[in-house]
Amino acid sequence: MIAEFLTVLISLFAIIDPLAAVPAFMSIFGKDKNKIKRASIQASAAVFMLLLVFSVFGTFILTSLGISQTAFLIAGGILLLILSFDFLLGNLPRSRTVEKESTDVIVPIATPLLAGPGAITSSIYFMQSYGPIVTIPAIFVASLACLAFLFCSYGISKVIGKNGLKVFSRIMGIITAGIAISLIEKALVIYGVVKVV
């Protein structure tokens, strides 16, 4: 149980990558402590609700659309692989591009910057694979991590700097790529293309 929880939590943390949101968050809210505090709480709460809703109802939506779990694994794996390439190149993933002049914390900070397509896809997959007892607490803790990183965004940017943020983002990219390949591999095993060693 604990091992599964840590697997889901670390995977979600890598895909959400709250550190990548720090520069955009600071560009919108600056150094105003009151705005940062309020925006951090709102954004993390929105991330939790978005991922919770999609993790709980995602399977029902996919079934209603006639999308099989295997097809979903392949689609999710490809999506995460594309996101991981952007992370590894040091770029903000294209599906998580934000408008710098925006002042709304839900859009673009909570989504698509934090709870983007990759995180939503992964939350559905984790719910299917590990169930609510593991997935929901992991989503909650990942959301708390978002709160901590956003709330401390100014201090983090001062200590780590732009280069540090890029290095961390690349590490998250490697982890995300591994998750993506794992999803595709599981789908290929189900189809009988790849045999489990």
matplotlib code that plots the C-alpha trace (Angstrom):
import matplotlib.pyplot as plt

x = [0.0, 2.7, 4.9, 1.9, 1.1, 4.7, 4.7, 1.6, 2.7, 6.1, 4.7, 2.1, 4.6, 7.0, 4.1, 2.6, 6.1, 5.2, 8.7, 8.0, 5.1, 7.2, 8.4, 5.0, 3.4, 5.8, 5.4, 1.7, 1.6, 5.0, 6.2, 2.9, 2.6, -1.1, -1.8, 0.7, -0.9, -4.4, -3.4, -1.4, -4.4, -6.8, -4.5, -3.7, -7.4, -8.3, -5.6, -7.0, -10.6, -9.7, -7.6, -10.1, -13.1, -11.3, -9.9, -13.3, -15.4, -12.7, -13.2, -17.0, -16.4, -14.0, -16.4, -19.2, -17.1, -16.2, -12.5, -10.8, -8.4, -5.6, -6.2, -6.2, -2.9, -1.3, -2.8, -1.7, 1.7, 2.2, 1.0, 3.3, 6.2, 5.6, 5.4, 8.7, 10.5, 9.5, 10.7, 14.0, 14.6, 14.0, 10.8, 7.3, 5.2, 3.1, -0.1, 0.8, 1.6, 0.3, -0.6, 1.7, -0.7, -3.4, -4.3, -6.6, -5.1, -7.4, -6.5, -3.6, -1.9, -4.1, -4.8, -3.2, 0.1, -0.2, -3.2, -2.6, -3.5, -0.7, -1.7, -5.4, -4.6, -2.3, -4.9, -7.4, -4.9, -3.8, -7.4, -7.9, -4.7, -4.5, -8.0, -9.2, -7.6, -4.1, -4.9, -7.0, -4.5, -1.7, -3.6, -4.2, -0.5, 0.6, -1.8, -0.3, 3.1, 1.8, 0.6, 4.1, 6.0, 3.7, 3.6, 7.4, 7.9, 9.9, 12.3, 12.7, 13.5, 16.1, 17.8, 17.6, 17.7, 16.7, 19.4, 18.3, 14.7, 15.8, 17.9, 15.0, 12.6, 14.9, 15.0, 11.2, 11.2, 13.3, 10.8, 7.8, 9.4, 9.8, 6.2, 5.1, 7.1, 5.7, 2.1, 2.8, 4.6, 1.6, -0.7, 1.6, 1.7, -2.2, -2.2, 0.4, 3.0, 5.4, 5.9, 6.5, 10.0]
y = [0.0, 2.5, 1.5, 2.0, 5.4, 6.6, 5.4, 7.4, 10.4, 10.7, 10.1, 12.8, 15.2, 14.7, 15.2, 18.2, 19.7, 22.6, 24.1, 24.7, 26.9, 29.2, 31.6, 32.1, 32.4, 35.1, 37.0, 37.2, 37.8, 39.4, 39.7, 40.7, 38.3, 38.6, 37.9, 35.0, 33.4, 33.7, 32.6, 29.6, 28.3, 28.8, 27.2, 24.1, 23.7, 23.9, 21.3, 18.9, 19.3, 19.0, 15.8, 14.3, 14.8, 13.4, 10.5, 9.6, 10.1, 9.6, 5.9, 6.5, 9.1, 6.9, 4.0, 6.2, 7.3, 3.6, 4.1, 1.0, 1.0, -0.2, 2.6, 5.0, 3.7, 4.2, 7.7, 8.7, 7.3, 9.2, 12.4, 12.1, 11.3, 14.5, 16.4, 14.8, 16.0, 19.5, 19.2, 17.7, 20.5, 23.0, 24.4, 24.8, 22.1, 23.4, 22.1, 24.1, 27.5, 30.4, 34.0, 36.1, 39.0, 36.9, 37.6, 34.6, 31.9, 29.1, 29.6, 29.5, 28.5, 25.7, 24.5, 24.0, 24.9, 22.4, 20.2, 19.9, 17.1, 14.9, 15.1, 14.6, 11.6, 10.1, 10.6, 8.6, 5.9, 5.7, 5.5, 2.5, 0.8, 1.5, 2.5, 5.4, 4.4, 5.1, 7.6, 10.2, 10.7, 10.9, 13.6, 15.5, 15.4, 16.4, 19.4, 20.3, 20.2, 22.7, 24.9, 24.8, 25.5, 28.4, 29.9, 29.8, 30.8, 33.9, 32.2, 29.2, 31.4, 33.3, 30.2, 27.9, 30.5, 30.0, 27.4, 25.3, 25.4, 24.1, 21.3, 20.2, 20.4, 18.1, 15.5, 15.6, 15.1, 11.9, 10.5, 11.5, 9.8, 6.6, 6.7, 7.3, 4.3, 2.2, 3.0, 2.1, -1.1, -2.2, -1.6, -3.6, -6.5, -6.5, -6.6, -9.5, -7.5, -7.6, -10.5, -10.0, -11.2]
z = [0.0, 1.0, -2.0, -4.3, -2.7, -3.1, -6.8, -7.6, -5.6, -7.1, -10.6, -10.1, -8.7, -11.7, -14.2, -12.4, -11.8, -9.5, -9.8, -13.5, -12.5, -10.3, -13.0, -14.5, -11.0, -10.0, -13.3, -12.6, -8.8, -8.2, -4.6, -3.0, -0.1, 0.3, -3.4, -3.4, -0.3, -1.7, -5.2, -3.8, -1.8, -4.7, -7.3, -5.2, -4.2, -7.9, -8.8, -6.2, -7.4, -11.1, -10.6, -8.1, -10.5, -13.5, -11.6, -10.2, -13.4, -16.0, -16.5, -16.8, -19.5, -21.4, -21.3, -22.5, -25.4, -26.2, -25.5, -24.2, -21.3, -23.6, -26.1, -23.3, -22.1, -25.5, -25.9, -22.4, -22.9, -26.1, -24.5, -21.5, -23.8, -25.8, -22.5, -21.3, -24.4, -23.7, -20.1, -21.3, -23.7, -20.9, -22.5, -21.0, -22.5, -25.4, -23.7, -20.6, -22.3, -20.3, -21.1, -18.9, -18.7, -17.1, -13.5, -13.0, -10.8, -11.9, -15.6, -16.4, -13.1, -11.8, -15.3, -17.7, -16.0, -13.1, -13.7, -17.5, -19.9, -18.7, -15.0, -15.8, -18.0, -15.3, -12.5, -14.5, -15.1, -11.5, -10.4, -12.7, -11.7, -7.9, -6.8, -4.8, -1.5, -3.0, -5.7, -3.9, -1.0, -3.5, -5.4, -2.1, -1.1, -4.6, -4.3, -1.0, -2.7, -5.3, -2.4, -0.8, -4.0, -5.1, -1.6, -1.4, -5.1, -4.5, -2.1, -4.4, -7.4, -5.3, -4.0, -7.0, -9.8, -13.4, -14.1, -11.1, -12.2, -15.6, -14.2, -11.9, -14.9, -16.9, -14.1, -14.0, -17.7, -17.4, -14.8, -17.0, -20.0, -17.9, -16.9, -20.5, -21.8, -19.0, -20.0, -23.7, -22.6, -20.6, -23.5, -25.8, -23.3, -23.3, -27.1, -27.0, -28.9, -26.0, -23.6, -19.9, -19.0]

ax = plt.figure().add_subplot(projection="3d")
ax.plot(x, y, z, "-o")
ax.set_aspect("equal")
plt.show()
